[in-house]
Amino acid sequence: MAEITDFSVFAEGLSVYFQGDDDPAEFTRQLFAHIYKGSIEKNDPFINDLEPRTLKGYFYHEHDITTVAKHIAGNLDLGEFAEFVKLDAEDSITRLCDYFVDTCPDISDATYGMVLAERFQTIIEEAAKRKRKAKTAELPAPVEIQPIGVPPQDKHGFYLVSEEGSVCPNDGCTHTLFKEENGHLGLLYDVVVIDPDEAADDPSNLIALCPECAAKYRSFPSPIAIYRMKEIKKQFQIEAADQELLSEQQIQEGVRRVVEKVPDLHPMGPVDLNYDPVMLRQKIEPQNVTLYLKAQAHVNYYFNIVHETFQQMGREGKLRFKPFCEQVKLNYITLKEEGRDQVYIYRKLTDWLQQGANEERDYCEVIISYFIQKCEVFDVITE
């Protein structure tokens, strides 16, 4: 996971109150534009020319702001930024001050505008002093441990092993495709051409198997075996494509805290675990019985208390609830438009949340079930 930067913490705290309908990239652009004199007085296009993906990287702490800081440091307008962060509601000002009190001990309802401007100035000036990170030197390729007499693996081998999660994908086999030897990670696999009648150097027609399974497959690649191996390969390709689609959707720290709280959340009063939630019944297709039963249990027990937890953390300024709802819905729509079924979508959304939050999978499933009932995931089934 990327290192959290001073700027990303600063921007996340302000976003609760000032982001509005802007996406993270545009909101980040506005933060820089309102403190940089070049944007305000000289119509310098530097801030406007920053790529959205670069600005998103700043917001989601994928990289620091060294490059932009070096350009604007020393030419800052603190008064303009203090005006930008003005709030009217007293309770919002109080919550904003509470969020920043650790990094700005002297912040108060009367001084918060200029204190935040000075904090932003410090972040920019410190970033400007840092040297740009040199490109990481490429590490030597892992040693590939081969059975005696087998020629070196072709250029696609390491990619294929990664695609498969480092476990032999052949039905019934659980052999790992790597092992540690003399302190080095070694790969123990053989690359097999799935269909001998198709291109032998096309990654889509290659699969990495353990040496034993590879030898058996090569000895007699029957039509049935080829068909099955193509199906296995196709599923890996689908998983990789969907992982790429969801990879840029970062998880807020506040969401991770909600997932973390799940095992300690207990509803007030008795819970009817046999209750049949109307929304679930209208949205989960009849053939997906196991999915319905799982979501039903989660919703009956957790829905109200999870909803209240999300709302409370939003009120405290620890979570931007509406943007997260939209993020979940966007991920659902993305997978739906790729033609994925409900069971697969539920699993992939859970994967995405688990990987981003680094919490137990069962707790992540509770959150995804919550969003099915809340209407962000799955559509109402038409009769």
C-alpha positions as CSV (number, residue, x, y, z in Angstrom):
1,M,0.0,0.0,0.0
2,A,1.3,3.5,-0.8
3,E,2.7,5.6,2.0
4,I,0.2,8.2,3.3
5,T,1.4,11.7,2.6
6,D,0.9,14.9,4.6
7,F,-1.0,16.3,1.6
8,S,-3.3,13.4,1.2
9,V,-4.3,13.6,4.9
10,F,-4.8,17.4,4.5
11,A,-6.9,17.0,1.3
12,E,-9.1,14.3,2.7
13,G,-9.9,16.4,5.8
14,L,-10.9,19.3,3.6
15,S,-12.8,17.2,1.1
16,V,-15.6,16.4,3.5
17,Y,-16.6,20.1,3.6
18,F,-15.4,21.6,0.3
19,Q,-15.3,18.9,-2.4
20,G,-19.0,19.2,-3.3
21,D,-19.7,17.6,-6.7
22,D,-16.0,17.7,-7.9
23,D,-14.2,14.5,-8.4
24,P,-11.0,14.0,-6.4
25,A,-8.8,15.2,-9.3
26,E,-10.7,18.5,-9.8
27,F,-10.9,19.1,-6.0
28,T,-7.2,18.7,-5.7
29,R,-6.7,21.1,-8.6
30,Q,-8.9,23.7,-6.7
31,L,-6.8,23.3,-3.6
32,F,-3.6,24.2,-5.5
33,A,-5.3,26.9,-7.6
34,H,-6.5,28.8,-4.5
35,I,-3.1,29.0,-2.9
36,Y,-0.9,29.6,-5.9
37,K,-0.5,33.3,-6.8
38,G,0.4,32.3,-10.4
39,S,-3.1,30.9,-10.9
40,I,-4.8,33.9,-9.1
41,E,-2.8,36.9,-10.4
42,K,-0.9,35.8,-13.5
43,N,-3.2,33.3,-15.1
44,D,-0.3,30.8,-15.1
45,P,-1.8,27.6,-16.7
46,F,0.5,25.2,-14.7
47,I,-2.2,24.1,-12.3
48,N,-4.8,23.8,-15.0
49,D,-2.5,21.7,-17.2
50,L,-1.9,19.0,-14.5
51,E,-3.2,15.6,-15.7
52,P,-6.3,14.3,-13.8
53,R,-4.5,11.0,-13.0
54,T,-1.6,13.0,-11.5
55,L,-4.0,15.0,-9.3
56,K,-5.8,11.8,-8.3
57,G,-2.4,10.3,-7.3
58,Y,-1.8,13.2,-5.0
59,F,-5.2,12.9,-3.4
60,Y,-5.1,9.1,-2.9
61,H,-1.5,9.2,-1.6
62,E,-0.1,7.2,-4.6
63,H,2.8,9.7,-4.8
64,D,3.9,12.9,-3.1
65,I,3.5,16.5,-4.4
66,T,7.2,17.2,-4.9
67,T,6.9,18.2,-8.6
68,V,4.0,20.7,-8.2
69,A,5.5,22.0,-4.9
70,K,8.8,23.0,-6.5
71,H,6.8,25.0,-9.1
72,I,4.6,27.0,-6.7
73,A,6.5,27.2,-3.4
74,G,7.5,30.8,-2.6
75,N,4.6,32.2,-4.6
76,L,1.7,31.4,-2.3
77,D,-1.4,33.5,-1.3
78,L,-2.4,32.4,2.2
79,G,-5.2,35.0,2.3
80,E,-6.9,33.6,-0.8
81,F,-6.7,30.1,0.6
82,A,-8.1,31.2,3.9
83,E,-11.1,32.6,2.1
84,F,-11.6,29.4,0.1
85,V,-11.9,27.3,3.3
86,K,-14.5,29.6,4.9
87,L,-17.6,27.8,6.4
88,D,-20.9,29.2,7.6
89,A,-22.2,26.5,9.9
90,E,-20.6,26.6,13.3
91,D,-20.9,22.9,13.9
92,S,-19.0,22.2,10.6
93,I,-16.3,24.6,11.7
94,T,-16.0,22.8,15.0
95,R,-15.7,19.4,13.3
96,L,-13.2,20.7,10.9
97,C,-11.1,22.0,13.7
98,D,-11.4,18.7,15.5
99,Y,-10.1,16.9,12.5
100,F,-7.0,19.1,12.1
101,V,-6.1,19.6,15.8
102,D,-3.4,17.0,15.8
103,T,-1.5,18.6,13.0
104,C,-2.6,22.2,13.8
105,P,-2.7,22.5,17.6
106,D,-3.5,26.2,17.5
107,I,-6.5,25.9,15.3
108,S,-9.8,27.4,16.6
109,D,-13.2,28.6,15.3
110,A,-11.7,32.1,15.0
111,T,-8.4,31.2,13.3
112,Y,-9.0,28.1,11.3
113,G,-8.8,29.7,7.9
114,M,-5.4,31.1,8.2
115,V,-4.1,28.2,10.3
116,L,-5.1,25.8,7.5
117,A,-3.5,28.1,4.9
118,E,-0.3,28.0,6.9
119,R,-0.5,24.3,7.2
120,F,-0.8,23.9,3.5
121,Q,2.1,26.3,3.0
122,T,4.3,24.1,5.3
123,I,3.3,20.9,3.4
124,I,4.2,22.6,0.1
125,E,7.5,24.0,1.3
126,E,8.6,20.8,2.8
127,A,7.7,18.9,-0.3
128,A,9.6,21.4,-2.4
129,K,12.8,20.7,-0.4
130,R,12.7,16.9,-1.2
131,K,14.6,15.4,-4.0
132,R,12.5,13.7,-6.6
133,K,12.7,10.0,-6.1
134,A,15.0,8.2,-8.5
135,K,13.5,5.4,-10.4
136,T,13.8,2.1,-8.6
137,A,16.4,-0.1,-10.1
138,E,15.1,-3.3,-11.7
139,L,15.6,-6.3,-9.5
140,P,17.1,-9.4,-11.2
141,A,14.5,-11.9,-12.4
142,P,13.7,-14.7,-9.9
143,V,15.6,-17.9,-10.4
144,E,13.5,-20.4,-12.3
145,I,14.1,-23.9,-10.9
146,Q,13.7,-26.4,-13.8
147,P,13.7,-30.2,-13.9
148,I,16.9,-31.5,-15.5
149,G,16.7,-31.5,-19.3
150,V,13.9,-29.0,-19.6
151,P,14.9,-25.9,-21.6
152,P,14.5,-22.4,-20.0
153,Q,11.0,-21.0,-19.7
154,D,9.9,-18.6,-22.4
155,K,9.4,-14.9,-21.8
156,H,5.8,-15.2,-20.6
157,G,6.5,-17.6,-17.7
158,F,6.7,-15.2,-14.8
159,Y,3.5,-13.3,-16.0
160,L,1.6,-16.6,-16.2
161,V,2.6,-17.6,-12.7
162,S,1.4,-14.3,-11.4
163,E,-1.8,-14.5,-13.3
164,E,-2.6,-17.8,-11.6
165,G,-1.8,-16.8,-8.1
166,S,1.3,-19.0,-8.0
167,V,-0.7,-22.2,-7.7
168,C,-1.0,-24.9,-10.4
169,P,-4.4,-24.3,-12.0
170,N,-5.0,-27.9,-13.2
171,D,-8.1,-29.5,-11.8
172,G,-7.3,-31.4,-8.6
173,C,-3.7,-30.0,-8.3
174,T,-2.7,-27.8,-5.4
175,H,1.1,-27.6,-6.0
176,T,2.6,-24.2,-5.7
177,L,4.7,-22.9,-8.6
178,F,7.5,-21.4,-6.5
179,K,9.6,-22.3,-3.5
180,E,12.4,-20.8,-1.5
181,E,15.9,-22.0,-2.1
182,N,19.1,-20.7,-0.5
183,G,17.3,-17.4,0.4
184,H,16.0,-16.8,-3.1
185,L,12.5,-17.2,-4.5
186,G,12.6,-19.9,-7.1
187,L,9.8,-20.7,-9.6
188,L,9.0,-24.3,-10.2
189,Y,6.7,-24.5,-13.3
190,D,6.5,-25.4,-16.9
191,V,4.8,-23.3,-19.6
192,V,2.4,-25.3,-21.7
193,V,0.8,-24.5,-25.1
194,I,-2.9,-25.0,-24.4
195,D,-4.0,-25.7,-28.0
196,P,-1.2,-27.1,-30.2
197,D,-3.1,-26.0,-33.3
198,E,-2.9,-22.3,-32.3
199,A,-0.1,-19.8,-31.8
200,A,2.6,-21.2,-29.5
201,D,3.8,-17.7,-28.5
202,D,0.5,-16.1,-27.8
203,P,0.1,-15.5,-24.0
204,S,-3.7,-16.3,-24.3
205,N,-2.7,-19.8,-25.5
206,L,-0.2,-20.4,-22.7
207,I,-0.6,-21.6,-19.2
208,A,1.9,-22.3,-16.4
209,L,1.5,-25.7,-14.7
210,C,3.6,-27.6,-12.2
211,P,6.1,-30.0,-14.0
212,E,4.0,-33.1,-13.2
213,C,0.8,-31.7,-14.6
214,A,2.6,-30.2,-17.6
215,A,4.1,-33.5,-18.5
216,K,0.7,-35.3,-18.3
217,Y,-1.0,-32.6,-20.4
218,R,1.7,-32.7,-23.1
219,S,1.6,-36.4,-23.3
220,F,-2.1,-36.5,-24.5
221,P,-3.8,-33.1,-25.0
222,S,-7.3,-34.6,-25.8
223,P,-10.0,-32.3,-27.1
224,I,-11.7,-32.5,-23.7
225,A,-8.5,-31.6,-21.9
226,I,-7.9,-28.7,-24.3
227,Y,-11.4,-27.4,-23.9
228,R,-11.2,-27.5,-20.1
229,M,-7.8,-25.8,-20.1
230,K,-9.2,-23.0,-22.3
231,E,-12.0,-22.5,-19.8
232,I,-9.5,-22.2,-17.0
233,K,-7.4,-19.8,-19.0
234,K,-10.5,-17.7,-19.9
235,Q,-11.4,-17.3,-16.3
236,F,-7.9,-16.0,-15.4
237,Q,-8.2,-13.5,-18.2
238,I,-11.6,-12.3,-17.0
239,E,-10.3,-12.0,-13.5
240,A,-7.3,-10.0,-14.6
241,A,-9.3,-7.6,-16.8
242,D,-11.8,-6.9,-13.9
243,Q,-9.0,-6.4,-11.4
244,E,-7.6,-3.8,-13.8
245,L,-11.0,-2.1,-14.0
246,L,-11.3,-1.8,-10.2
247,S,-7.7,-1.1,-9.4
248,E,-7.9,2.7,-9.5
249,Q,-10.8,2.8,-7.0
250,Q,-9.0,3.5,-3.8
251,I,-10.7,2.8,-0.4
252,Q,-11.0,5.6,2.1
253,E,-9.5,5.1,5.5
254,G,-12.9,5.8,7.0
255,V,-14.4,2.9,5.2
256,R,-11.6,0.6,6.5
257,R,-12.6,1.7,10.0
258,V,-16.2,0.8,9.4
259,V,-15.2,-2.7,8.2
260,E,-12.9,-3.0,11.2
261,K,-15.8,-2.3,13.5
262,V,-18.1,-5.0,12.0
263,P,-17.3,-7.8,14.6
264,D,-18.1,-5.4,17.4
265,L,-21.4,-4.1,16.0
266,H,-24.4,-5.5,17.7
267,P,-28.0,-4.5,17.0
268,M,-30.2,-3.0,19.7
269,G,-32.9,-5.5,20.6
270,P,-33.8,-8.9,19.1
271,V,-33.1,-9.8,15.4
272,D,-35.4,-12.0,13.3
273,L,-32.8,-13.8,11.2
274,N,-35.6,-15.4,9.2
275,Y,-37.0,-12.1,8.0
276,D,-37.2,-11.8,4.2
277,P,-35.9,-8.3,3.2
278,V,-38.1,-7.0,0.4
279,M,-35.3,-5.2,-1.4
280,L,-33.0,-8.3,-1.5
281,R,-35.9,-10.5,-2.8
282,Q,-36.5,-8.0,-5.6
283,K,-32.8,-7.7,-6.6
284,I,-31.2,-11.1,-6.3
285,E,-32.1,-13.5,-9.1
286,P,-34.0,-16.6,-8.0
287,Q,-31.3,-19.1,-9.1
288,N,-28.7,-17.4,-6.8
289,V,-30.0,-19.1,-3.7
290,T,-26.7,-19.2,-1.7
291,L,-26.0,-15.6,-2.5
292,Y,-29.5,-14.6,-1.2
293,L,-29.2,-16.6,2.0
294,K,-25.8,-15.1,2.8
295,A,-27.0,-11.5,2.0
296,Q,-30.2,-12.1,3.9
297,A,-28.4,-13.0,7.1
298,H,-26.0,-10.1,6.8
299,V,-28.8,-7.6,6.2
300,N,-31.1,-8.9,8.9
301,Y,-28.4,-8.7,11.6
302,Y,-26.2,-5.8,10.5
303,F,-28.0,-3.4,8.1
304,N,-29.4,-0.9,10.6
305,I,-26.3,-0.8,12.8
306,V,-23.9,-0.5,9.8
307,H,-26.1,2.3,8.3
308,E,-25.9,4.2,11.6
309,T,-22.1,3.7,11.8
310,F,-21.6,5.1,8.3
311,Q,-23.8,8.1,9.1
312,Q,-22.1,8.7,12.4
313,M,-18.6,8.7,10.9
314,G,-19.8,11.0,8.2
315,R,-21.1,13.4,10.8
316,E,-17.8,13.3,12.6
317,G,-15.9,14.1,9.3
318,K,-14.1,10.7,9.4
319,L,-15.8,9.4,6.2
320,R,-17.2,10.8,2.9
321,F,-20.2,8.6,2.7
322,K,-21.8,9.8,-0.5
323,P,-18.7,9.5,-2.6
324,F,-18.1,6.0,-1.3
325,C,-21.7,5.0,-2.2
326,E,-21.1,6.3,-5.7
327,Q,-17.8,4.5,-5.9
328,V,-19.5,1.2,-5.0
329,K,-22.3,1.8,-7.5
330,L,-19.7,2.7,-10.2
331,N,-17.8,-0.6,-9.6
332,Y,-21.1,-2.6,-9.8
333,I,-22.1,-0.9,-13.1
334,T,-18.6,-1.4,-14.5
335,L,-18.8,-5.2,-13.8
336,K,-22.4,-5.4,-15.0
337,E,-21.5,-3.8,-18.3
338,E,-18.8,-6.4,-18.8
339,G,-21.6,-9.1,-18.6
340,R,-20.7,-10.5,-15.2
341,D,-23.3,-12.4,-13.2
342,Q,-24.5,-11.5,-9.7
343,V,-22.5,-14.1,-7.8
344,Y,-19.3,-13.1,-9.6
345,I,-20.0,-9.4,-9.0
346,Y,-20.6,-9.9,-5.3
347,R,-17.3,-11.8,-5.1
348,K,-15.3,-9.2,-7.0
349,L,-16.7,-6.3,-5.0
350,T,-15.8,-8.2,-1.8
351,D,-12.3,-8.8,-3.3
352,W,-11.9,-5.1,-4.0
353,L,-13.0,-4.0,-0.5
354,Q,-10.9,-6.6,1.2
355,Q,-7.8,-5.7,-0.8
356,G,-8.2,-2.0,-0.1
357,A,-9.2,-2.3,3.5
358,N,-6.9,-5.2,4.5
359,E,-9.6,-6.6,6.8
360,E,-11.3,-10.0,7.1
361,R,-13.3,-11.1,4.1
362,D,-16.4,-12.0,6.1
363,Y,-16.7,-8.4,7.4
364,C,-16.2,-7.1,3.8
365,E,-19.1,-9.3,2.7
366,V,-21.3,-7.6,5.3
367,I,-20.6,-4.2,3.8
368,I,-21.3,-5.4,0.2
369,S,-24.6,-7.0,1.4
370,Y,-25.5,-3.7,3.0
371,F,-25.1,-1.9,-0.4
372,I,-27.3,-4.5,-2.1
373,Q,-30.1,-3.7,0.3
374,K,-29.3,0.1,0.0
375,C,-29.7,-0.1,-3.8
376,E,-26.1,0.7,-4.9
377,V,-25.5,-2.9,-6.0
378,F,-27.8,-4.9,-8.4
379,D,-31.0,-3.6,-10.1
380,V,-34.5,-4.5,-9.3
381,I,-35.5,-7.5,-11.3
382,T,-38.3,-6.8,-13.8
383,E,-41.1,-9.3,-14.1
